Amino acid sequence: MKNTLILIFAALALMIGSFIWMVATWDASKEEPVVQILSTQTGAIT
């Protein structure tokens, strides 16, 4: 039981740590913008 809890907490710590690392090193200028302009799509409601 104790080993299972240790493994669960270690997995949670790894996930939280990797999320914090991603946020800390995020560079928005390297990413493509996710924008959809509905008026240029065929069949769009205007």
VOSE-499638 format. One record per residue: residue in one letter; z, y, x negated of N, C-alpha, C in turn. Coordinates in steps of 0.2 Angstrom, whole numbers, padded with zeros to 4 digits, always signed. Layout:
aZYXZYXZYX;...
***
This chain:
m+0000-0006-0004+0000+0000+0000+0000+0006-0004;k+0004+0006-0010+0004+0012-0014-0002+0013-0018;n-0005+0008-0020-0012+0009-0023-0017+0011-0019;t-0017+0009-0012-0022+0012-0008-0021+0019-0006;l-0015+0022-0006-0014+0029-0005-0016+0033-0011;i-0015+0030-0017-0017+0033-0023-0024+0034-0023;l-0028+0029-0021-0035+0029-0021-0038+0034-0016;i-0035+0034-0010-0037+0039-0005-0036+0046-0008;f-0030+0047-0010-0029+0054-0013-0033+0056-0019;a-0035+0051-0023-0039+0053-0029-0046+0054-0026;a-0049+0050-0021-0055+0052-0018-0055+0059-0015;l-0050+0060-0011-0050+0067-0008-0050+0073-0013;a-0046+0072-0019-0046+0077-0024-0052+0077-0027;l-0056+0072-0028-0063+0072-0031-0067+0076-0026;m-0067+0075-0020-0072+0078-0015-0070+0086-0015;i-0064+0087-0015-0062+0094-0014-0063+0098-0021;g-0062+0095-0026-0064+0098-0033-0071+0099-0034;s-0075+0094-0031-0083+0095-0032-0085+0100-0027;f-0082+0101-0021-0084+0107-0017-0082+0113-0020;i-0076+0114-0023-0074+0120-0026-0079+0122-0032;w-0081+0117-0036-0085+0118-0041-0092+0120-0039;m-0095+0117-0033-0101+0119-0031-0101+0127-0028;v-0095+0129-0025-0094+0136-0023-0094+0140-0029;a-0090+0138-0034-0089+0143-0039-0095+0144-0044;t-0100+0139-0044-0106+0139-0048-0112+0141-0044;w-0111+0143-0037-0117+0144-0033-0121+0150-0035;d-0127+0150-0036-0132+0155-0037-0137+0156-0032;a-0136+0161-0027-0140+0161-0022-0147+0164-0024;s-0148+0167-0029-0154+0169-0031-0159+0164-0033;k-0156+0158-0035-0161+0152-0037-0163+0148-0031;e-0160+0149-0025-0162+0146-0019-0167+0149-0015;e-0171+0145-0011-0176+0147-0007-0172+0149+0000;p-0174+0155+0003-0171+0157+0009-0173+0152+0015;v-0168+0151+0019-0170+0147+0025-0171+0151+0031;v-0177+0153+0032-0178+0158+0037-0184+0156+0041;q-0184+0156+0048-0189+0154+0052-0191+0160+0056;i-0197+0162+0056-0200+0167+0060-0203+0164+0066;l-0200+0165+0072-0203+0161+0077-0210+0164+0080;s-0211+0170+0078-0218+0173+0081-0224+0170+0077;t-0223+0168+0071-0228+0165+0067-0230+0158+0069;q-0225+0154+0072-0226+0147+0074-0230+0146+0080;t-0234+0141+0080-0239+0140+0086-0235+0137+0091;g-0236+0140+0097-0232+0138+0103-0225+0141+0104;a-0224+0146+0100-0217+0149+0100-0217+0153+0107;i-0211+0154+0109-0210+0158+0115-0208+0165+0112;t-0212+0170+0114-0211+0177+0112-0208+0182+0117;
***
